[in-house]
Amino acid sequence: MSDRDYYDVLGVPRDATPEAIKKAYRTLARKHHPDVNPGDKKAEARFKETQAAYDVLSDPEKRASYDRFGHAAFEHMGAAGPRAGASEWAARAAGPGQGYENIDFSQFFGPGAMQDEGEAGGIFEDLINRVRGGRAGRRHGGPRPGRSMEAQLTIPFLTAARGGETTIEVQRAEGRRESLVVKIPAGIESGAKLRLRGQGEPGEKGAPSGDLTIQVTVEPHPYFTRDGRNLSVEVPITLAEAILGAKVDVPALSGMKSLTIPPGSSSGLKLRLRGQGIAASGGKPEGDLFVVLKVVVPKSVDEASQKLIRDFAERNPQNPRQGVW
């Protein structure tokens, strides 16, 4: 974990809005992305530092804990990731007697809630087991179920868009590290959580194991951006292609696609390739790919070309600013 202040890492003030934090993260992540800086160890380290800062500051609960305790708020987290939210961490930090162990649940459920074995009592008992890590079950002589675990997983943009499989490494209580296969559904977004049932800590004496909950962060892509199920990509074209029209190849998730540029296209024109966005999944329809044109002109031309351009301007008078202001 980096010792640098996470706000300094992203270059934002401590009162920055979530939108400002996200914008700063996207800018830095694109700049230092390994695909953009192949073999650059410094850029790779900066990218990981940016990811770590965004993971904390983009989560309201983690950010509140960080604002109060700084990096110390996460010193007691396992290798698989944070196991407690800000409120639970604060309860632990307060010392014995201040956590969940000494809460009188009868004030919420009534004096008989802890003893009743009927339907309502079973619901309350299950809730208390979850909060106290199974201590209520142990009090009745039964083995304690395993604790659930949490982990963080960062995946490439294309893996998130297309779906697939990846692996995550978790550290077990006895210090053993284990790699688990994680199936990534197509179209998953940052902040989504995946659950691997029975992959948490083992239970006592054959009791069920806990679950592993994985919070996903999606890396930015060098040229694709995403809005829901739709994708966008900026495509440079020449002045001649913009004026006369052309057919050009543009990138899509499934490979290069041919796109017809209509004559008289200006920078910023948005063209749609239907069905070339995120694939349909989970009852959600497929998205589209929007191609945004960017006209690129040469930085310098020879004298003969300058004369041709002046002749062109005289033969085709135009005032693109008329009526704009």
C-alpha positions in Angstrom: 0.0 0.0 0.0 1.3 3.4 -0.9 2.2 5.8 1.9 1.2 8.8 -0.2 -2.0 10.7 0.7 -4.7 9.3 -1.6 -5.9 12.8 -2.3 -2.4 13.8 -3.4 -2.2 10.7 -5.6 -5.3 11.7 -7.5 -4.4 15.4 -7.3 -7.8 16.5 -5.8 -8.7 18.4 -2.7 -10.1 16.6 0.4 -13.5 18.0 -0.3 -13.6 16.9 -3.9 -16.9 15.6 -5.3 -17.2 12.0 -6.4 -17.4 13.3 -10.0 -14.1 15.1 -9.6 -12.5 12.1 -8.1 -13.7 9.9 -11.0 -12.5 12.4 -13.6 -9.0 12.6 -12.0 -8.8 8.8 -11.8 -9.7 8.3 -15.5 -7.2 10.9 -16.6 -4.3 9.4 -14.6 -5.3 5.8 -15.3 -5.2 6.5 -19.1 -1.9 8.3 -18.8 -0.2 5.5 -16.8 -2.0 2.4 -18.2 0.5 -0.5 -18.9 -0.9 -0.8 -22.5 0.1 2.8 -23.1 3.5 2.4 -21.4 4.7 -1.1 -22.1 7.7 -2.1 -20.0 7.7 1.1 -18.0 7.9 0.0 -14.3 7.4 3.5 -13.0 4.2 4.0 -14.9 3.0 0.5 -13.8 3.6 1.5 -10.2 1.9 4.8 -10.6 -1.1 3.0 -12.3 -1.4 0.6 -9.3 -1.1 3.6 -6.9 -3.9 5.4 -8.7 -6.1 2.3 -8.6 -5.6 1.9 -4.9 -6.4 5.6 -4.2 -9.6 5.4 -6.4 -10.7 2.2 -4.7 -10.8 4.0 -1.3 -12.0 7.5 -2.3 -14.7 6.3 -4.7 -16.4 4.3 -1.9 -18.2 6.6 0.6 -17.7 4.2 3.5 -14.0 3.6 2.9 -13.5 7.3 2.2 -15.1 8.3 5.5 -12.8 5.8 7.3 -9.8 7.1 5.5 -10.6 10.7 6.2 -10.8 9.9 9.9 -7.9 7.4 10.4 -5.8 7.7 7.2 -3.9 4.6 6.0 -4.2 3.1 9.5 -7.8 2.4 8.7 -6.7 -0.4 6.4 -3.6 -1.8 8.3 -5.6 -4.7 9.7 -7.1 -5.8 6.4 -6.1 -9.2 5.0 -4.5 -9.9 1.7 -7.9 -10.8 0.2 -9.0 -7.2 0.9 -11.0 -5.3 3.6 -13.1 -7.4 5.9 -14.9 -4.6 7.6 -16.6 -1.4 6.6 -15.8 2.0 8.2 -18.4 1.6 10.9 -17.2 -1.9 11.9 -13.6 -0.8 11.8 -14.4 2.2 14.1 -16.1 -0.2 16.5 -13.0 -2.4 16.7 -10.7 0.5 17.0 -12.7 1.8 20.0 -11.5 -1.2 22.0 -13.1 -4.0 24.0 -16.7 -3.5 24.9 -17.4 -1.1 22.1 -17.9 -3.5 19.2 -20.8 -5.9 18.3 -20.0 -8.3 21.2 -21.8 -6.3 23.9 -24.8 -4.9 22.1 -28.1 -5.8 23.8 -30.2 -7.0 20.8 -33.3 -7.3 23.0 -33.7 -3.5 22.8 -34.4 -4.0 19.1 -36.3 -7.3 19.0 -37.8 -7.5 22.5 -36.7 -9.5 25.6 -37.8 -12.9 24.2 -36.1 -12.6 20.8 -32.9 -14.3 22.0 -34.6 -17.3 23.5 -37.6 -18.0 21.2 -37.0 -21.0 19.0 -40.1 -20.3 16.8 -40.1 -18.7 13.3 -39.4 -15.2 14.5 -36.7 -16.3 16.9 -35.0 -18.2 14.1 -34.8 -15.0 12.0 -33.3 -13.0 14.8 -30.9 -15.8 15.7 -29.7 -15.9 12.0 -29.2 -12.1 12.0 -27.2 -12.2 15.2 -25.1 -15.1 13.9 -24.2 -13.0 10.9 -23.3 -10.0 13.0 -21.4 -11.8 15.7 -19.6 -14.2 13.4 -21.6 -17.2 14.6 -21.1 -16.7 18.3 -24.8 -17.2 19.1 -24.7 -20.6 17.4 -21.7 -21.6 19.4 -23.5 -20.5 22.6 -26.1 -23.2 21.9 -23.4 -25.8 21.4 -23.3 -25.9 17.6 -20.1 -25.4 15.6 -19.5 -21.9 14.2 -20.0 -21.3 10.5 -17.0 -19.8 8.6 -16.6 -16.1 8.3 -17.2 -14.5 5.0 -14.3 -12.7 3.3 -14.0 -9.7 1.0 -11.5 -9.2 -1.8 -10.8 -6.6 -4.5 -10.3 -7.5 -8.1 -9.1 -5.3 -11.0 -9.9 -6.6 -14.5 -9.1 -5.2 -18.0 -11.7 -3.2 -19.8 -12.1 -5.8 -22.6 -12.6 -8.7 -20.1 -15.4 -6.7 -18.5 -17.0 -5.9 -21.8 -16.7 -9.4 -23.3 -16.9 -11.5 -20.2 -14.6 -14.4 -19.5 -12.6 -15.9 -16.7 -9.8 -14.7 -14.5 -8.1 -15.7 -11.3 -7.8 -14.1 -7.9 -5.4 -15.0 -5.1 -6.6 -15.0 -1.5 -4.8 -15.7 1.7 -6.2 -18.2 4.1 -6.1 -17.9 7.8 -3.2 -20.4 8.1 -1.1 -18.2 5.8 -1.7 -20.4 2.7 -2.3 -18.5 -0.5 -4.8 -20.0 -2.9 -5.8 -19.0 -6.5 -9.5 -19.2 -7.4 -11.1 -19.0 -10.8 -13.7 -16.2 -11.2 -16.2 -16.1 -14.0 -16.7 -12.5 -15.3 -20.2 -11.8 -16.8 -20.2 -9.8 -19.9 -20.9 -6.1 -19.3 -19.8 -6.0 -15.6 -19.0 -2.5 -14.4 -16.8 -1.0 -11.7 -18.3 -1.4 -8.2 -20.2 -4.6 -9.0 -19.8 -7.5 -6.6 -19.4 -11.2 -7.3 -20.0 -13.9 -4.7 -18.1 -17.2 -4.6 -20.2 -19.3 -2.2 -18.2 -21.5 0.2 -14.9 -19.8 -0.6 -14.6 -17.9 2.6 -13.1 -19.1 5.9 -13.9 -22.7 6.8 -16.4 -23.4 9.5 -15.8 -25.3 12.8 -16.2 -29.1 12.9 -17.8 -29.4 9.5 -20.0 -26.3 9.7 -20.5 -24.5 6.4 -17.7 -22.2 5.1 -18.3 -18.5 4.6 -18.6 -16.8 1.2 -16.0 -14.7 -0.7 -17.4 -11.4 -2.0 -15.4 -9.8 -4.7 -15.7 -6.1 -5.5 -14.7 -5.4 -9.1 -12.8 -2.5 -10.5 -12.6 -2.1 -14.3 -9.5 -0.6 -15.8 -9.9 2.2 -18.3 -9.2 1.5 -22.0 -6.8 3.5 -24.1 -9.5 4.4 -26.7 -12.8 2.9 -25.8 -15.1 4.6 -23.3 -18.4 3.2 -22.0 -21.8 4.6 -21.2 -24.1 1.8 -19.9 -24.2 -0.8 -22.7 -22.9 1.6 -25.3 -19.3 2.2 -26.3 -17.6 5.2 -27.9 -14.4 5.5 -29.8 -12.7 8.6 -31.4 -11.5 8.0 -34.9 -9.1 10.4 -36.7 -9.8 11.2 -40.4 -8.0 13.3 -43.0 -9.3 16.6 -44.4 -9.9 14.9 -47.8 -11.9 12.0 -46.1 -14.0 14.6 -44.3 -14.8 16.6 -47.4 -15.1 13.8 -50.0 -16.3 10.9 -47.8 -14.5 7.6 -47.5 -14.6 4.1 -46.1 -12.3 3.5 -43.1 -11.7 0.7 -40.6 -12.6 1.3 -37.0 -12.0 -0.8 -33.9 -14.9 -2.7 -32.2 -15.0 -5.4 -29.5 -15.3 -8.1 -32.2 -12.5 -6.7 -34.4 -12.1 -4.1 -37.0 -15.3 -2.9 -38.8 -15.7 -1.0 -42.0 -17.4 2.4 -41.6 -18.7 4.7 -44.4 -18.0 8.4 -43.7 -20.4 10.6 -45.5 -19.1 13.6 -47.6 -19.0 16.9 -45.7 -18.3 15.4 -42.3 -17.0 17.6 -39.6 -15.1 16.9 -36.4 -17.4 15.7 -33.6 -19.9 14.0 -36.0 -21.1 10.9 -34.2 -21.8 7.8 -36.3 -23.5 4.6 -34.9 -22.6 1.0 -35.5 -25.7 -0.9 -34.1 -25.1 -3.9 -32.0 -21.4 -3.4 -31.7 -21.4 -2.3 -28.0 -21.7 -4.5 -24.9 -23.3 -7.9 -25.8 -26.8 -8.7 -24.6 -26.7 -10.5 -21.2 -28.8 -10.8 -18.0 -31.9 -9.6 -19.7 -30.3 -6.4 -20.9 -30.2 -5.7 -24.7 -27.0 -5.3 -26.7 -25.5 -1.8 -26.9 -24.2 0.2 -29.8 -20.8 1.6 -30.8 -20.6 5.3 -31.4 -17.7 6.5 -33.6 -16.8 10.2 -33.1 -14.9 11.7 -36.0 -11.9 13.9 -35.5 -10.6 15.7 -38.5 -6.8 16.0 -38.4 -5.1 18.5 -40.7 -1.4 18.6 -41.7 0.8 20.9 -39.6 2.4 22.3 -42.7 1.9 22.2 -46.5 4.1 23.3 -49.5 3.5 26.5 -51.5 1.7 24.7 -54.3 -0.8 23.1 -51.8 -1.3 26.5 -50.1 -2.3 28.0 -53.5 -4.7 25.1 -54.1 -6.3 25.7 -50.7 -6.7 29.4 -51.3 -8.3 28.7 -54.6 -10.5 26.1 -52.9 -11.6 28.7 -50.3 -12.4 31.3 -53.0 -14.4 28.8 -55.0 -16.3 27.5 -51.9 -16.9 30.5 -49.6 -18.0 29.5 -46.1 -18.5 31.2 -42.7 -18.8 28.3 -40.1 -19.2 30.9 -37.3 -22.3 32.6 -38.8 -25.2 32.2 -36.4 -23.1 30.6 -33.7 -22.9 33.8 -31.5 
